Amino acid sequence: MRPPTQPRPLIERLGLALIAVILGGLFALVGIAAFVGGEPFLGVMGVIGCLMVLWVGGLTLFRG
């Protein structure tokens, strides 16, 4: 039997969301640099990574 879970404190959710924004920005930079450098596959992967990190960060922030 699992103990009842409580939502994370707001400060923890904000911290995790901030980390997600920073990492998402780094993935976006990789994607942009790859597109500029003529590597479209790596660019697409960077943009997908950015979106995934921001999505999970948003879920952490809003769902707790």
matplotlib code that plots the C-alpha trace (Angstrom):
import matplotlib.pyplot as plt

x = [0.0, 1.4, 1.3, -0.7, 1.3, 1.3, 2.0, 5.5, 6.0, 5.7, 9.3, 10.4, 8.1, 9.4, 13.0, 12.4, 10.6, 13.6, 16.0, 13.8, 13.8, 17.6, 18.0, 15.4, 17.3, 20.4, 18.7, 17.3, 20.8, 22.1, 19.2, 19.8, 23.5, 22.9, 20.6, 23.0, 25.9, 24.0, 23.0, 19.2, 18.8, 20.7, 18.7, 15.4, 16.6, 17.7, 14.3, 12.5, 14.6, 13.8, 10.1, 10.2, 12.1, 9.8, 6.7, 7.9, 8.9, 5.4, 3.8, 6.0, 5.0, 1.3, 0.4, 2.8]
y = [0.0, 3.4, 6.3, 9.3, 11.7, 15.4, 17.9, 19.4, 22.7, 25.8, 26.8, 23.3, 23.4, 26.8, 25.7, 22.6, 24.7, 27.2, 24.3, 23.1, 26.6, 26.7, 23.3, 24.0, 27.1, 25.1, 22.6, 25.5, 26.9, 23.5, 23.3, 26.9, 26.3, 23.0, 24.7, 27.5, 25.0, 23.0, 20.0, 19.9, 16.5, 17.7, 20.9, 19.1, 16.9, 19.9, 21.6, 18.4, 18.1, 21.7, 21.2, 18.0, 19.6, 22.6, 20.3, 18.3, 21.5, 22.9, 19.7, 19.8, 23.4, 23.2, 19.7, 19.6]
z = [0.0, -1.0, 1.4, 0.3, -1.8, -1.4, -4.1, -4.3, -2.6, -4.9, -4.4, -5.6, -8.6, -9.5, -9.2, -11.4, -14.0, -14.0, -14.6, -17.4, -19.0, -18.8, -20.3, -23.0, -23.9, -24.3, -26.5, -28.6, -29.0, -30.2, -32.7, -34.0, -34.3, -36.1, -38.6, -39.2, -39.6, -42.2, -40.1, -40.4, -38.6, -35.6, -35.7, -35.6, -32.8, -30.8, -31.3, -30.3, -27.2, -26.3, -26.7, -24.6, -21.8, -21.7, -21.8, -18.8, -17.0, -17.5, -16.3, -13.2, -12.5, -13.2, -12.0, -9.0]

ax = plt.figure().add_subplot(projection="3d")
ax.plot(x, y, z, "-o")
ax.set_aspect("equal")
plt.show()
